[in-house]
Amino acid sequence: MAVTHSTMLPLGTQAPDFTLPSTGGQDVSLDDFSESPVLVVAFICNHCPFVKHMRHKLAEVAKQYQDRGVAFVGINSNDAESHPDDSFEAMQREVEDIGYIFPYLHDEAQEVAKVYRAACTPDIFVFDAQRQLVYRGRFDDSSPGNDRPVTGQDLIDVLEAMLAGQGVDQQQSPSMGCNIKWKPGNEPEYFG
């Protein structure tokens, strides 16, 4: 398990567009979230211990904040050939098992991960109503083995500030997790 950190895409970056297949059977694009004042894009997968550590809390936070108008979307960009636990079929089972109520998308070509400069799972990006990046980094300070509770507090603080019309703290901690499993020869220049 190679552990890496977020690339910390510059704040203010415009959300890159995407259209990807969802586990629900339809294509989902960035425009599908245009009515939401806040969009959370989470690069996740099924097999990574860091995602397994926080996935139930992620599902809970998403349920809590979707009721308040925040849109969530999960994207799996891992190479399913080398990691069959991250196959589209396994993603469909994951949605059922964990109770994700947000679209879980398959980035088979890994192009969406590249334009977001996603580096690890989980890697979380939050965009405002104009789809400018206001947060990128960790879910909270918990990780497998550090005995801190999984709270989602870093993300919750951002969402609360945004929903209250307040600025988001510019001091942000990168996410840490398993590196995205790139297809051979498809690794981006920021990998490694």
N, C-alpha and C positions, 0 to 999 in steps of 0.2 A: 504494500500500500504506500504509494508515493504521496506525501502530504505537501500541499502547496497553499499559497495565499492568493486572495483577490488581486487583480492588477490595478484596482482603484482607478477605474475610468474617470476622467475629469468631470467634476460636478458641472452641471449646465449642459452636458452633452444631450443632444436631441435623441429620443428613443429610436433606435434603428427599427425599420419596418420588418415585419415577418409575416409569413403565411405558412402554417404547418398543420399536419394532421393531428387531431386530438384522439384520445382514447374513446371519446364518445362517438366517433365515426365521421365527424365533419372537420373541414379545414377551419382554423381560427387564425385571424390576423390582428395586427395591432389596432386597426380601425374598429374592430369589434368592441373595443373598450372605450371608445371616444366619449361616451356619456359619463364616465367615471372621473371624479376629480383627482383621484390618486390611483396609480397602477403599480402593483408589486410584481416584478418579474423574478422568479426564483429558478435558478439552474439547479436541478436536483436529479436524482437517479434512484434506483432501487437497491443496489448492492452496497453502496458506500456506508461504512460504519458511522461516519459523521452525519449523514442524512438519516440513517436509521435512528440515531440518537435523538433527533429533534423532530422527526416527521409527524408524530402524533400532536405535538404542540403547534407545529406549523398548521396542521389541519384545523386545530381549535382556534388559533388566531385568525385564520382566514374566515372561518364561520362568524366569528365575533365582529370582524371589521367589514365583511361583505354586507352585513346588515346595515352598515353605516355608509355605504356607497363606495368603499374601496374595492377595486378589482384586483384579483390575483390570477396569475397564470404560472404554471410550472412547465419547465422545458428540460427534457432529457436529451443531451447531445452525445452521450457515450456510444462508443462502437459496440453494437450488440453482438457482432461476430466474435470479438474477443471476450465480451462480457455478456453471456446469454441472459443473465438475470436482469439485464436492462433492455431486453427485447420489447417490441411493441405489445406483444401478448402479455408479458410480465408486467408492463406498465398498466394494462387494463386490470389485471388482478390487484395491483398495488392501489389503484383508485378505490376498488371495492373494499380491500382489507383495511386501509387506513382511513377511508372516509373523506377523501379529498372532494370538495364541492366545486373546486375551480378546474378549468381546463388543464389537462396534462398533455403536453405536446411532444411530438417526436421530431427531433432535429437530426434526421438520419444523415444528411449531407454535412452536418456540423458547421454550416455557414452562419447560422444565427449566433452560435456560441462565439464565433470569430468576430463578428461585427460588434457584439457586446463586450468583447475581450474577456469573456468568462474563462476562468482558469480552474475553478474547483467546484466540488459539490459539497455543501450548498454554496452558492454565490448569489447574493440578493441585491437587486436593483430596485429603487423606488423613484417613480416619475410623478411630477405634478400634473395639473390639468393641461398645461401646454406641452406635456410630455418631455420636459427637461429634467435631467437627472438631479435629484436632490439628496440621494443616499445610495451608497454602495458599500457592502461589507457584510458583517456578521449578523446572525440572528440574535445571539446573546453571547455571554462569556463562557458558556458551558461547552465542553467537548468530551468525547469518550475518555473516561479515566481521570478527569480532573475534579470529580465530586461536587461540582457546582450544579445547582438545579437548572433544568431547562425551563426558561421563562419566556423567551422571545423578547426580552426587555429592550434590547437595542432597536429592534423593528417597531415595537409598540410605542416607544418614545417618539420615533419619527412620525408614525401615523397619528398619534395624539396631537403633536405639534402642527402637523399639516391640517388636520380636521378643525383645529382651533384657529387657523389662519396665522399661525406663528412661524417664524423662521426655524429651519432645521440646523442643529449644531454642525458646524463644518469639521469638527474633530471627529473622525470616524475610524473605527477599527476594521481592518480587513477581515474577511471571512477566512477560515482555515478549513481545509478538508482534503478529500482525495482529488488528485488532478483529474481533469476531464480525460477520458480514455479516447485519445485521438486515433483515427484510422492510420495505419502505416503510411507515411509520406504526406499526411494531411495536417501535421502539427503546425500551428501558427508560429510566427516569428517570436512571439512573447512567451512561448512555452519553453521550459527548461531553463 
